[in-house]
Amino acid sequence: MTATPTATAGRWVIITDYPRWPSPYFAHLHRHAPQALPLSFCPDLASVSAMQPPGVLNLHRLKRLYHDPAQGARTPWAAAELLATLARLRQAGWRLVWTVHNLKPIDGGATTDTDNAVTRGVLDLADVVLCHTCADAASLRSRTGADVRVVGWAGLDDPEQPPSGAVAELMNHMCGLAVVFLLLGHITRYKDVPATAATFVAHTTRARLVIVGASCDPAISADLRRVITGSYSRVVWYPQRVSPEQAGHLYATTHAAICPYRADEDYDFFAEVLHPSSVTTATCYHVPVIAPDLPAVEEITQGRPRWLGPAGGNLGPALAAAESTLMVPGHAVDLPAHRPPSDSAHRWKRIGQIYQSLAVELLQDDPSAHTTLGSPSHRPTGEHGR
């Protein structure tokens, strides 16, 4: 398996800045992909037209593709150019697949009419739309005539290295607490971490909250520090990024993961399509989840210990219920020491197998596809069916 575009030209080309941008999503997809599906990664569309023969063009997050560097923003002109380029590539024989994580950009300012136009345009152009849950698929089928398929979801692998100094220090702190909740990941607008921390303080009495993640927004950082100051040491914040390879150590020492997502204003589309990576990661590590009751979240956590609050509403009752349950001796929720290893790897392998089957199907008119990608197989339906 190689990430060199020229070595796999005309096959499954993913448009992303990986590996220069070390996304854990693409790192895991790449690591667990079948050898028969040699993935290729390109940062943009500029070099794709020169690849021969045409193959599968796989889009993921779109916002970078219509960001105008001169203006420092996503612009209508750049959006129109993106859609025109995709149309030309389809005309040249490329098959277009969009793996939808979210319908619109989730950071970098409020969504705009330009974002809406790109979403509609790519859904109109796509041959196949891939998503992670049946809930997402149901919403997407109301928006596109393309074939919509479910590939399932996955998280992070178990750590292969011992905890770093900073992570070990955090683990020691967490292991000394009777009940500890973990909120891990980038501190962003769409999570509203200061409000979540304030709700935790107001609705719990004995549990502790450990927040781990960097913030690039001074206003959010200031709000969060004010909540921490008034928490009587029940909320602590480690304001640095923890590498995905180390995250499993922290999940192994927490009683529950808080996974907040807004569903109001600019984020109302989370009620339609959402890839909640914090939820999938916690679930693969067998950690109970405290989160809003959004369709994707409900599906991923079904049949597992969880406390869900109303979408766009107050997580307070869910936090209180989690604390109450976890404080009871002999409660049914597995303690960290009793949890099995992450089940992420087999999930990523299944996703890779679906990609491989889809590549064969989409390229079945190309004789070279059968020797490069394996024999044609059944029509893939994804982990949960169609």
PyMOL commands that set and color helices and strands:
alter all, ss='L'
color gray80, all
select helices_A, chain A and resi 5-8+24-32+48-50+63-66+76-91+113-125+134-141+165-175+193-203+218-229+244-251+265-271+277-284+295-301+316-327+336-338+344-362+367-373
alter helices_A, ss='H'
color red, helices_A
select strands_A, chain A and resi 12-15+40-42+56-59+67-68+73-74+95-99+128-131+147-150+180-184+208-212+235-238+256-258+289-292+306-309
alter strands_A, ss='S'
color yellow, strands_A
deselect
rebuild
show_as cartoon
